[in-house]
Amino acid sequence: RFGPSAASFRHELSAMFEISGLFGTCCGEPGNVADSPGDLQVDASARAPVGTNFSGLNTADPKDVRVEEPGAISRDFILEVHSATLDRSFAKVGWMDPYATITADSVEVDKTKPDKSAHKKPKWDMQHAFQSGKLPKSIMIAVWDKNNFHKDVFCGAVTIPCSEDMGALEAKDFTLTKKGKSTGTVRLTLKALVPTTGAVPESATAAFRQEGRQKTLGGEIDQIIAWAEGTHNDVQVTLQENAEHPEGTPDEEEGAVLARMQTTGGGSAGPLMGSWKCVDTFGLEDFLKASGVGMFQRKVAMAARWPAWDWSNEGSHILFINHSAIGDLKEEIPLSKEYAFKDGHKNDFKCTAEWTKTEDGGCLKIDRKGKVGDYIEERTVKGNKLEFVLTHSNGVKWGRTFERE
């Protein structure tokens, strides 16, 4: 407590800052003194760095200085757009002048200046700070080529889910896509300066991270989660495009089409052979929750681009190529005998694969056993449909549905 000198202390503070309204809010109605120094809570925006966007806050007017209510949570979100690397030129003549736009929850909030003649290697190092009472649900970064003679040319975009437990992702490369094809990367830093208050307790997320290699989620999900946690930086994750992604103009040069297998196979597991496109994912979020994965990591896994699969019969084994959100993953699968396999965390597994034929297709069942856990993968073919289900030894499962291409 301030004691007998509280009134004079309050007077000195008011004179020092010349903001009488500020201390009226902090210390209560006129004549009431705060119970303790801890009751004086001033919003950090009053001393934020130059260039911070306060979403309408006029710091030049003392009456507009915001004071937080006791117990309020500061919800700052800082985005830094560092640079981009484009795989090809989107200009028909000359060098490109790329710039980037920032869209939060469907509203464009900022953009960089064009990097003159930077062509495929623009650098911006621009910071945008959000302080609007809550984090955006997602942000979209779109890269454009500035053109003085016709409409600016869309080069690619990425939409990133946001969550209070995302922490800080420093200088992370995100894949840019246009019409489903990769066109390059954009390097970003994202910082959510807010305590974790999501549905998954912080202790559960911390425990999952602390265990590290002691858990396995199967398939490419291990590597996607590790990338979102910042512990697996040697891969890049491609996120799904959404309805807000620009489409560009039809006369623009398009990238190369992904080379896919055309074989329909034959021999063992014949109905499985060929190319398959994912059309649905089910049960993944509940599976990740049950595994103790944090909210942000779950959002990234849910937003990751759905895979396409290629299967071919190589005589002594089946070759499986998973065109996943983190790149192409290959596995050689011999039938009816044990073989070795490493997951995304380099955990060792002993596996056995069996093909069971049915009237309208068949089922490939792979049983994987390792020190970090066991799980079973089942791929059931019925005509031109394929259903994948992964069941962990703890009973939780998730899966995907594919159609033949």
C-alpha positions as CSV (number, residue, x, y, z in Angstrom):
1,R,0.0,0.0,0.0
2,F,1.1,3.5,-0.6
3,G,0.4,4.6,3.0
4,P,-0.2,8.2,4.1
5,S,1.7,9.6,1.2
6,A,-0.6,8.0,-1.4
7,A,-2.3,11.3,-2.3
8,S,0.9,13.1,-2.9
9,F,2.3,10.1,-4.9
10,R,-0.7,10.1,-7.1
11,H,-0.3,13.9,-7.7
12,E,3.4,13.5,-8.6
13,L,2.6,10.8,-11.1
14,S,-0.1,12.9,-12.7
15,A,2.2,15.8,-13.1
16,M,5.0,13.6,-14.4
17,F,3.0,12.1,-17.3
18,E,0.4,14.9,-17.7
19,I,-2.3,12.3,-18.4
20,S,-4.9,12.7,-15.8
21,G,-7.3,10.3,-17.5
22,L,-4.8,7.5,-17.3
23,F,-4.5,7.5,-13.5
24,G,-8.2,8.0,-13.1
25,T,-8.6,4.6,-14.7
26,C,-5.7,2.9,-12.9
27,C,-6.5,4.0,-9.4
28,G,-10.3,4.0,-9.6
29,E,-12.8,6.8,-9.2
30,P,-11.6,10.2,-7.8
31,G,-10.7,9.8,-4.2
32,N,-10.1,6.1,-4.4
33,V,-6.5,4.9,-4.2
34,A,-5.3,1.6,-5.7
35,D,-4.8,-1.1,-3.1
36,S,-1.3,-2.0,-4.2
37,P,1.3,-1.0,-6.8
38,G,0.4,-4.2,-8.7
39,D,-3.0,-2.7,-9.4
40,L,-1.5,-0.2,-11.7
41,Q,-1.8,-1.9,-15.1
42,V,-0.9,0.1,-18.2
43,D,-1.2,-1.4,-21.7
44,A,2.2,-2.2,-23.3
45,S,1.1,-0.2,-26.4
46,A,2.0,3.0,-24.5
47,R,5.6,2.1,-25.0
48,A,5.5,0.0,-28.1
49,P,8.3,0.4,-30.7
50,V,7.9,2.8,-33.6
51,G,6.1,1.4,-36.6
52,T,3.8,-0.9,-34.6
53,N,0.2,-0.9,-36.0
54,F,-2.3,-0.4,-33.2
55,S,-5.4,-0.9,-35.4
56,G,-6.7,2.6,-34.9
57,L,-5.0,3.6,-31.7
58,N,-4.0,7.3,-31.8
59,T,-1.0,7.5,-29.5
60,A,-0.7,11.2,-30.2
61,D,-3.8,11.8,-28.1
62,P,-3.3,11.2,-24.3
63,K,-7.0,10.3,-24.0
64,D,-6.6,7.5,-26.5
65,V,-4.0,5.6,-24.4
66,R,-5.5,2.2,-23.6
67,V,-5.4,0.8,-20.1
68,E,-6.0,-2.9,-19.6
69,E,-8.5,-4.3,-17.2
70,P,-7.1,-6.3,-14.3
71,G,-6.4,-9.8,-15.4
72,A,-6.6,-8.9,-19.1
73,I,-4.2,-10.8,-21.5
74,S,-2.1,-8.9,-24.0
75,R,-2.6,-10.5,-27.4
76,D,0.1,-9.2,-29.7
77,F,1.0,-11.0,-32.9
78,I,4.0,-9.9,-34.9
79,L,4.7,-10.9,-38.5
80,E,7.9,-10.3,-40.3
81,V,8.1,-10.8,-44.1
82,H,11.8,-11.2,-44.9
83,S,12.2,-12.4,-48.4
84,A,11.1,-14.8,-51.1
85,T,12.7,-17.2,-53.6
86,L,10.7,-17.8,-56.8
87,D,11.3,-20.9,-59.0
88,R,10.8,-19.0,-62.3
89,S,10.1,-15.6,-63.7
90,F,6.5,-14.4,-64.1
91,A,7.5,-11.5,-66.3
92,K,7.5,-11.9,-70.1
93,V,10.1,-9.2,-70.5
94,G,12.8,-7.9,-68.2
95,W,13.3,-8.4,-64.5
96,M,10.5,-8.6,-61.9
97,D,9.8,-6.1,-59.1
98,P,8.1,-8.4,-56.5
99,Y,6.1,-7.3,-53.5
100,A,4.1,-9.1,-50.9
101,T,0.6,-8.5,-49.5
102,I,-0.6,-9.6,-46.0
103,T,-4.3,-10.6,-45.6
104,A,-5.7,-11.5,-42.1
105,D,-9.1,-13.2,-41.9
106,S,-10.0,-12.1,-45.5
107,V,-8.9,-8.5,-45.0
108,E,-5.8,-7.1,-46.6
109,V,-3.9,-5.3,-43.8
110,D,-0.5,-4.4,-45.3
111,K,1.9,-4.9,-48.1
112,T,5.6,-4.4,-48.8
113,K,7.2,-2.0,-51.2
114,P,8.2,-3.6,-54.5
115,D,11.8,-4.7,-54.5
116,K,13.0,-3.1,-57.8
117,S,14.7,-5.5,-60.2
118,A,15.1,-8.2,-57.5
119,H,13.6,-10.6,-60.0
120,K,13.4,-14.1,-58.3
121,K,15.2,-13.1,-55.0
122,P,13.2,-10.2,-53.5
123,K,14.0,-9.0,-49.9
124,W,11.7,-6.8,-47.9
125,D,12.3,-7.3,-44.1
126,M,9.0,-5.6,-43.3
127,Q,7.3,-6.0,-39.9
128,H,3.5,-5.9,-39.2
129,A,2.2,-6.0,-35.7
130,F,-1.4,-7.0,-34.8
131,Q,-3.0,-5.8,-31.6
132,S,-6.7,-6.1,-32.1
133,G,-7.7,-8.0,-29.0
134,K,-7.3,-11.5,-30.6
135,L,-5.1,-13.4,-33.0
136,P,-6.3,-13.7,-36.6
137,K,-7.5,-17.2,-37.4
138,S,-5.2,-17.3,-40.4
139,I,-3.0,-15.0,-42.5
140,M,-2.3,-15.2,-46.2
141,I,0.9,-14.0,-47.8
142,A,0.7,-13.4,-51.5
143,V,3.6,-12.5,-53.8
144,W,3.0,-10.3,-56.9
145,D,5.2,-8.8,-59.6
146,K,4.6,-5.1,-59.9
147,N,3.8,-4.1,-63.6
148,N,3.4,-0.6,-64.9
149,F,1.8,-1.6,-68.2
150,H,-0.8,-4.1,-67.2
151,K,-2.3,-5.8,-64.1
152,D,0.2,-7.0,-61.5
153,V,1.1,-10.7,-61.9
154,F,0.3,-13.2,-59.2
155,C,3.3,-15.3,-58.3
156,G,2.1,-17.5,-55.5
157,A,0.6,-17.5,-52.0
158,V,0.4,-19.4,-48.7
159,T,-2.3,-19.4,-46.0
160,I,-1.0,-20.1,-42.5
161,P,-3.3,-21.0,-39.6
162,C,-2.7,-19.1,-36.3
163,S,-3.0,-20.1,-32.7
164,E,-2.1,-18.7,-29.3
165,D,0.3,-21.6,-28.6
166,M,2.3,-21.2,-31.8
167,G,5.0,-19.3,-30.0
168,A,7.8,-18.0,-32.2
169,L,8.6,-19.3,-35.7
170,E,11.9,-17.6,-36.6
171,A,12.8,-17.1,-40.3
172,K,10.7,-20.1,-41.5
173,D,10.3,-20.9,-45.2
174,F,6.8,-21.5,-46.4
175,T,5.9,-23.0,-49.8
176,L,4.2,-20.6,-52.2
177,T,1.6,-22.2,-54.5
178,K,-0.4,-21.2,-57.5
179,K,-3.2,-23.4,-58.9
180,G,-1.9,-26.3,-56.8
181,K,1.7,-26.1,-58.0
182,S,4.7,-24.9,-56.0
183,T,6.2,-21.7,-57.3
184,G,8.8,-20.9,-54.6
185,T,9.1,-20.1,-51.0
186,V,8.6,-17.0,-48.7
187,R,10.6,-16.6,-45.5
188,L,8.6,-15.4,-42.5
189,T,8.9,-14.9,-38.8
190,L,5.7,-15.2,-36.7
191,K,5.5,-14.4,-33.0
192,A,2.4,-14.9,-30.9
193,L,3.2,-13.1,-27.7
194,V,0.3,-14.6,-25.6
195,P,0.1,-17.3,-23.0
196,T,-1.4,-20.6,-24.1
197,T,-5.2,-20.7,-23.4
198,G,-6.3,-23.2,-26.0
199,A,-8.3,-26.4,-25.5
200,V,-5.2,-28.5,-25.2
201,P,-3.4,-27.7,-21.9
202,E,0.1,-26.3,-22.2
203,S,1.4,-29.1,-20.1
204,A,0.1,-31.7,-22.7
205,T,1.9,-29.9,-25.5
206,A,5.1,-29.4,-23.4
207,A,5.0,-33.1,-22.5
208,F,4.7,-34.1,-26.2
209,R,7.6,-31.9,-27.2
210,Q,9.7,-33.1,-24.3
211,E,9.2,-36.8,-25.3
212,G,10.3,-35.9,-28.8
213,R,11.3,-39.2,-30.3
214,Q,9.2,-41.2,-27.8
215,K,6.0,-40.8,-29.8
216,T,5.1,-41.7,-33.4
217,L,2.1,-40.5,-35.4
218,G,2.7,-42.4,-38.5
219,G,3.2,-41.5,-42.2
220,E,4.3,-37.9,-43.0
221,I,2.4,-36.5,-40.0
222,D,5.5,-37.0,-37.7
223,Q,7.6,-34.7,-40.0
224,I,4.8,-32.1,-40.4
225,I,4.4,-31.8,-36.6
226,A,8.1,-31.6,-36.1
227,W,8.4,-28.9,-38.7
228,A,5.6,-26.9,-37.0
229,E,7.4,-27.2,-33.7
230,G,10.6,-25.9,-35.2
231,T,12.5,-29.1,-34.7
232,H,12.6,-30.4,-38.3
233,N,13.9,-27.5,-40.5
234,D,15.4,-29.6,-43.2
235,V,11.9,-30.1,-44.9
236,Q,9.3,-27.7,-46.2
237,V,5.6,-28.2,-45.7
238,T,3.2,-27.2,-48.4
239,L,-0.2,-26.0,-47.1
240,Q,-3.5,-26.2,-48.8
241,E,-4.8,-23.4,-51.0
242,N,-8.1,-21.9,-50.0
243,A,-10.8,-19.9,-51.8
244,E,-9.1,-16.6,-51.2
245,H,-5.9,-17.5,-53.1
246,P,-5.7,-15.4,-56.3
247,E,-5.8,-17.4,-59.5
248,G,-3.9,-15.1,-61.8
249,T,-4.6,-14.6,-65.5
250,P,-5.0,-17.4,-68.0
251,D,-2.2,-16.3,-70.3
252,E,0.5,-16.6,-67.7
253,E,3.1,-19.3,-68.1
254,E,2.3,-22.3,-66.0
255,G,4.8,-24.5,-64.1
256,A,5.6,-28.1,-65.0
257,V,3.0,-30.7,-64.3
258,L,3.9,-33.2,-61.6
259,A,5.2,-36.4,-63.3
260,R,3.0,-39.3,-62.2
261,M,3.0,-43.0,-62.9
262,Q,0.6,-44.3,-65.5
263,T,1.0,-48.0,-64.8
264,T,-2.1,-49.9,-63.8
265,G,0.2,-52.6,-62.3
266,G,-0.4,-56.3,-62.2
267,G,0.9,-59.2,-60.3
268,S,0.8,-58.9,-56.5
269,A,-1.6,-56.3,-55.2
270,G,-2.6,-55.5,-58.8
271,P,-5.8,-53.4,-57.9
272,L,-3.6,-51.1,-55.8
273,M,-1.2,-50.2,-58.6
274,G,-1.3,-46.8,-60.3
275,S,-2.0,-43.3,-59.2
276,W,-4.4,-42.1,-56.5
277,K,-5.6,-38.6,-55.5
278,C,-6.7,-37.9,-51.9
279,V,-10.3,-36.5,-51.7
280,D,-11.0,-36.6,-48.0
281,T,-9.2,-36.8,-44.6
282,F,-11.1,-38.0,-41.4
283,G,-10.3,-38.4,-37.7
284,L,-7.0,-36.6,-37.9
285,E,-7.7,-33.8,-35.4
286,D,-9.1,-36.2,-32.7
287,F,-6.1,-38.5,-33.3
288,L,-3.7,-35.6,-32.7
289,K,-5.5,-34.4,-29.6
290,A,-5.4,-37.9,-28.2
291,S,-1.6,-37.9,-28.9
292,G,-1.1,-34.7,-26.9
293,V,-0.3,-32.5,-29.9
294,G,-0.7,-28.7,-29.4
295,M,-3.3,-26.6,-31.1
296,F,-1.0,-24.8,-33.6
297,Q,0.6,-28.1,-34.6
298,R,-2.8,-29.6,-35.1
299,K,-3.9,-26.7,-37.3
300,V,-0.8,-27.0,-39.5
301,A,-1.3,-30.8,-39.9
302,M,-4.9,-30.2,-40.8
303,A,-3.9,-27.4,-43.3
304,A,-1.2,-29.4,-44.9
305,R,-1.8,-30.2,-48.6
306,W,-3.4,-33.6,-49.1
307,P,-1.1,-36.2,-50.7
308,A,-1.2,-38.1,-54.0
309,W,0.0,-41.7,-54.1
310,D,1.8,-43.8,-56.7
311,W,2.1,-47.6,-56.5
312,S,4.1,-49.9,-58.8
313,N,5.1,-53.5,-58.8
314,E,8.8,-53.9,-59.0
315,G,8.9,-57.7,-58.9
316,S,10.7,-58.3,-55.6
317,H,8.8,-55.5,-53.9
318,I,6.1,-52.9,-54.2
319,L,7.3,-49.3,-54.7
320,F,5.2,-46.7,-52.8
321,I,5.7,-43.0,-53.5
322,N,3.8,-40.6,-51.3
323,H,3.7,-37.1,-52.9
324,S,3.1,-35.5,-49.5
325,A,3.1,-32.0,-48.2
326,I,6.7,-32.3,-47.2
327,G,7.9,-33.7,-50.6
328,D,8.1,-37.2,-52.1
329,L,8.5,-40.1,-49.6
330,K,9.5,-43.5,-51.0
331,E,9.1,-46.9,-49.4
332,E,10.0,-50.3,-50.8
333,I,7.5,-52.9,-49.5
334,P,8.2,-56.6,-49.8
335,L,5.2,-58.8,-49.2
336,S,5.1,-61.6,-46.6
337,K,8.5,-61.0,-45.0
338,E,9.9,-58.6,-42.4
339,Y,11.6,-55.4,-43.4
340,A,13.1,-52.3,-41.7
341,F,11.5,-48.8,-41.8
342,K,12.3,-45.4,-40.2
343,D,9.6,-42.9,-39.4
344,G,9.9,-39.0,-39.6
345,H,11.7,-38.9,-36.2
346,K,14.2,-41.6,-37.4
347,N,12.6,-44.2,-35.1
348,D,13.3,-47.8,-36.2
349,F,10.4,-50.2,-36.9
350,K,10.2,-53.8,-38.0
351,C,7.4,-54.2,-40.5
352,T,5.4,-56.9,-42.2
353,A,3.1,-56.4,-45.2
354,E,0.3,-58.7,-46.4
355,W,-2.0,-58.3,-49.4
356,T,-5.4,-59.9,-49.2
357,K,-7.4,-60.2,-52.4
358,T,-11.2,-59.5,-52.6
359,E,-13.8,-59.7,-55.3
360,D,-13.7,-56.0,-56.0
361,G,-10.1,-55.2,-55.0
362,G,-8.1,-56.1,-51.9
363,C,-6.4,-54.8,-48.8
364,L,-2.7,-54.1,-48.1
365,K,-2.1,-54.4,-44.3
366,I,1.3,-53.2,-42.9
367,D,2.0,-53.9,-39.2
368,R,4.8,-51.7,-37.8
369,K,6.4,-52.4,-34.4
370,G,9.0,-50.2,-32.7
371,K,10.2,-49.0,-29.3
372,V,8.1,-45.8,-29.5
373,G,4.9,-47.7,-30.3
374,D,3.1,-49.9,-32.7
375,Y,0.6,-49.1,-35.4
376,I,-1.2,-50.7,-38.3
377,E,-1.8,-49.2,-41.7
378,E,-4.6,-50.6,-43.9
379,R,-5.3,-49.6,-47.5
380,T,-8.5,-51.1,-48.8
381,V,-9.2,-50.9,-52.6
382,K,-12.8,-51.2,-53.8
383,G,-13.0,-50.5,-57.5
384,N,-11.7,-47.0,-58.1
385,K,-11.8,-46.1,-54.4
386,L,-9.1,-46.5,-51.8
387,E,-9.5,-46.0,-48.1
388,F,-6.5,-45.7,-45.8
389,V,-6.8,-46.2,-42.0
390,L,-4.0,-45.9,-39.5
391,T,-4.7,-47.4,-36.1
392,H,-2.3,-46.7,-33.2
393,S,-1.7,-49.3,-30.4
394,N,-3.6,-47.0,-28.0
395,G,-6.7,-47.5,-30.1
396,V,-7.0,-44.1,-31.8
397,K,-7.2,-43.9,-35.6
398,W,-7.4,-41.6,-38.5
399,G,-7.5,-42.0,-42.3
400,R,-7.9,-40.7,-45.8
401,T,-10.0,-41.5,-48.9
402,F,-8.5,-41.6,-52.4
403,E,-9.8,-41.9,-55.9
404,R,-8.0,-43.4,-58.8
405,E,-6.5,-41.0,-61.4
